Amino acid sequence: MAPDFAFHYLSSPLGVGLLLAILGLPTAFVRVIAKRSFQRLGLRLIAQGYCAVIAASFVLSVLVVLPGGGSMERAEYVFILSLIFVLPLASFVVMPISVGLARVGAATVALMAAAGVMSALALGALKAAYPSNEWGRAHRFEAFIDTTLAIGAIATVVFCAFALGARLPLWRFPPRLPEGSETT
């Protein structure tokens, strides 16, 4: 089976190197392209964000498998296979968005959660606009809802885990105006 092969390959040293390359190459690219923006966030905080995404993926794998009567071995299997999807999302989407938000001083957990919801809505809209089968063509709204909910839960957790791991502030309030100044 393909998942068994993927599990075996990704748990080998070469597979772990591939997973690290999935994280490292986009990070190095963004570091070169957007040097000042990248420095605002910093490599250490981005690495902490990646670690938080991996930890959240493990916790989600355990929470999905164990209540259904599965074992920790099955949770490990689901965790390794989930990394195939979660790490590219974190390195190709979440990290560049957080660096872009840091550039304008708006990188917060709230905005990262909103970005996760928006990405889920965008993928749901794409699934509804371009259905892959006859059922999708006949039930576009259901396809939109199914895709948005399935992707939205995972994407929002990945975005929020990265933001919390990178120690972004929860919310950035507007600056206080000095007393006596008016906002007209």
C-alpha positions as a Python dict, from the first residue, in 0.01 Angstrom:
ca = {
    (1, 'M'): (0, 0, 0),
    (2, 'A'): (112, 355, -69),
    (3, 'P'): (64, 483, 290),
    (4, 'D'): (276, 196, 423),
    (5, 'F'): (553, 283, 180),
    (6, 'A'): (526, 652, 269),
    (7, 'F'): (540, 570, 640),
    (8, 'H'): (846, 350, 591),
    (9, 'Y'): (1019, 606, 370),
    (10, 'L'): (942, 909, 588),
    (11, 'S'): (1055, 737, 907),
    (12, 'S'): (1395, 653, 755),
    (13, 'P'): (1690, 897, 779),
    (14, 'L'): (1646, 999, 415),
    (15, 'G'): (1278, 1070, 473),
    (16, 'V'): (1353, 1279, 781),
    (17, 'G'): (1604, 1470, 570),
    (18, 'L'): (1334, 1526, 308),
    (19, 'L'): (1097, 1660, 573),
    (20, 'L'): (1369, 1893, 703),
    (21, 'A'): (1436, 2010, 347),
    (22, 'I'): (1065, 2087, 310),
    (23, 'L'): (1105, 2321, 607),
    (24, 'G'): (1453, 2453, 533),
    (25, 'L'): (1444, 2541, 165),
    (26, 'P'): (1141, 2775, 173),
    (27, 'T'): (1273, 2931, 493),
    (28, 'A'): (1611, 3000, 332),
    (29, 'F'): (1439, 3136, 20),
    (30, 'V'): (1222, 3377, 220),
    (31, 'R'): (1523, 3474, 430),
    (32, 'V'): (1712, 3577, 115),
    (33, 'I'): (1418, 3743, -62),
    (34, 'A'): (1268, 3933, 233),
    (35, 'K'): (1569, 3991, 453),
    (36, 'R'): (1433, 4280, 664),
    (37, 'S'): (1091, 4125, 711),
    (38, 'F'): (1251, 3793, 804),
    (39, 'Q'): (1472, 3963, 1062),
    (40, 'R'): (1166, 4114, 1231),
    (41, 'L'): (1044, 3765, 1311),
    (42, 'G'): (1380, 3587, 1334),
    (43, 'L'): (1498, 3236, 1252),
    (44, 'R'): (1468, 3114, 1612),
    (45, 'L'): (1101, 3211, 1636),
    (46, 'I'): (1026, 3058, 1297),
    (47, 'A'): (1193, 2734, 1408),
    (48, 'Q'): (984, 2744, 1726),
    (49, 'G'): (676, 2791, 1511),
    (50, 'Y'): (766, 2484, 1306),
    (51, 'C'): (818, 2282, 1625),
    (52, 'A'): (478, 2394, 1752),
    (53, 'V'): (317, 2286, 1424),
    (54, 'I'): (478, 1941, 1453),
    (55, 'A'): (364, 1912, 1818),
    (56, 'A'): (10, 2018, 1727),
    (57, 'S'): (6, 1762, 1446),
    (58, 'F'): (108, 1491, 1694),
    (59, 'V'): (-160, 1597, 1944),
    (60, 'L'): (-424, 1599, 1670),
    (61, 'S'): (-314, 1253, 1557),
    (62, 'V'): (-345, 1117, 1911),
    (63, 'L'): (-683, 1287, 1962),
    (64, 'V'): (-816, 1139, 1639),
    (65, 'V'): (-688, 783, 1688),
    (66, 'L'): (-713, 705, 2060),
    (67, 'P'): (-1083, 788, 2119),
    (68, 'G'): (-1171, 549, 1834),
    (69, 'G'): (-1002, 261, 2013),
    (70, 'G'): (-671, 286, 1829),
    (71, 'S'): (-326, 238, 1973),
    (72, 'M'): (-29, 470, 2003),
    (73, 'E'): (135, 281, 1714),
    (74, 'R'): (-161, 377, 1495),
    (75, 'A'): (-136, 737, 1621),
    (76, 'E'): (233, 737, 1523),
    (77, 'Y'): (138, 610, 1177),
    (78, 'V'): (-124, 885, 1135),
    (79, 'F'): (122, 1144, 1267),
    (80, 'I'): (397, 1053, 1018),
    (81, 'L'): (149, 1054, 730),
    (82, 'S'): (1, 1388, 841),
    (83, 'L'): (345, 1547, 821),
    (84, 'I'): (328, 1503, 442),
    (85, 'F'): (50, 1763, 436),
    (86, 'V'): (119, 1976, 743),
    (87, 'L'): (487, 2061, 685),
    (88, 'P'): (444, 2192, 328),
    (89, 'L'): (148, 2399, 449),
    (90, 'A'): (361, 2540, 731),
    (91, 'S'): (666, 2615, 518),
    (92, 'F'): (511, 2726, 188),
    (93, 'V'): (203, 2911, 318),
    (94, 'V'): (209, 2985, 691),
    (95, 'M'): (570, 3102, 729),
    (96, 'P'): (561, 3345, 431),
    (97, 'I'): (231, 3488, 552),
    (98, 'S'): (370, 3540, 902),
    (99, 'V'): (684, 3706, 763),
    (100, 'G'): (468, 3930, 545),
    (101, 'L'): (252, 4025, 841),
    (102, 'A'): (563, 4090, 1050),
    (103, 'R'): (682, 4326, 779),
    (104, 'V'): (390, 4558, 845),
    (105, 'G'): (391, 4494, 1219),
    (106, 'A'): (63, 4301, 1215),
    (107, 'A'): (175, 3945, 1293),
    (108, 'T'): (-65, 3830, 1564),
    (109, 'V'): (-231, 3503, 1658),
    (110, 'A'): (-571, 3653, 1573),
    (111, 'L'): (-464, 3748, 1220),
    (112, 'M'): (-295, 3412, 1169),
    (113, 'A'): (-618, 3235, 1274),
    (114, 'A'): (-808, 3458, 1031),
    (115, 'A'): (-558, 3364, 760),
    (116, 'G'): (-622, 2996, 834),
    (117, 'V'): (-997, 3044, 801),
    (118, 'M'): (-952, 3248, 481),
    (119, 'S'): (-730, 2981, 327),
    (120, 'A'): (-992, 2717, 410),
    (121, 'L'): (-1264, 2931, 251),
    (122, 'A'): (-1047, 2983, -58),
    (123, 'L'): (-982, 2609, -96),
    (124, 'G'): (-1351, 2536, -43),
    (125, 'A'): (-1441, 2788, -313),
    (126, 'L'): (-1190, 2628, -551),
    (127, 'K'): (-1336, 2284, -481),
    (128, 'A'): (-1688, 2413, -550),
    (129, 'A'): (-1582, 2600, -865),
    (130, 'Y'): (-1382, 2309, -1007),
    (131, 'P'): (-1542, 1984, -884),
    (132, 'S'): (-1350, 1664, -942),
    (133, 'N'): (-1647, 1430, -992),
    (134, 'E'): (-2017, 1416, -1082),
    (135, 'W'): (-2131, 1440, -719),
    (136, 'G'): (-1932, 1763, -681),
    (137, 'R'): (-2091, 1909, -993),
    (138, 'A'): (-2439, 1826, -864),
    (139, 'H'): (-2374, 1935, -503),
    (140, 'R'): (-2144, 2235, -521),
    (141, 'F'): (-2254, 2387, -190),
    (142, 'E'): (-2205, 2059, -3),
    (143, 'A'): (-1862, 2020, -163),
    (144, 'F'): (-1776, 2373, -49),
    (145, 'I'): (-1892, 2304, 308),
    (146, 'D'): (-1721, 1963, 331),
    (147, 'T'): (-1389, 2094, 200),
    (148, 'T'): (-1401, 2411, 407),
    (149, 'L'): (-1474, 2228, 732),
    (150, 'A'): (-1221, 1951, 676),
    (151, 'I'): (-943, 2181, 562),
    (152, 'G'): (-1046, 2467, 789),
    (153, 'A'): (-999, 2279, 1112),
    (154, 'I'): (-652, 2160, 1018),
    (155, 'A'): (-541, 2487, 857),
    (156, 'T'): (-656, 2698, 1149),
    (157, 'V'): (-477, 2471, 1396),
    (158, 'V'): (-157, 2487, 1186),
    (159, 'F'): (-174, 2867, 1153),
    (160, 'C'): (-246, 2915, 1526),
    (161, 'A'): (16, 2662, 1636),
    (162, 'F'): (280, 2838, 1426),
    (163, 'A'): (178, 3177, 1566),
    (164, 'L'): (180, 3056, 1926),
    (165, 'G'): (509, 2872, 1878),
    (166, 'A'): (666, 3182, 1724),
    (167, 'R'): (540, 3376, 2026),
    (168, 'L'): (338, 3624, 1829),
    (169, 'P'): (114, 3849, 2038),
    (170, 'L'): (-247, 3739, 2068),
    (171, 'W'): (-384, 4073, 1957),
    (172, 'R'): (-231, 4407, 1872),
    (173, 'F'): (-434, 4700, 1993),
    (174, 'P'): (-421, 5032, 1810),
    (175, 'P'): (-172, 5280, 1955),
    (176, 'R'): (-299, 5506, 2229),
    (177, 'L'): (-334, 5869, 2141),
    (178, 'P'): (-203, 6130, 2381),
    (179, 'E'): (-461, 6288, 2610),
    (180, 'G'): (-633, 6585, 2457),
    (181, 'S'): (-587, 6477, 2096),
    (182, 'E'): (-899, 6412, 1892),
    (183, 'T'): (-967, 6148, 1628),
    (184, 'T'): (-1186, 6339, 1384),
}
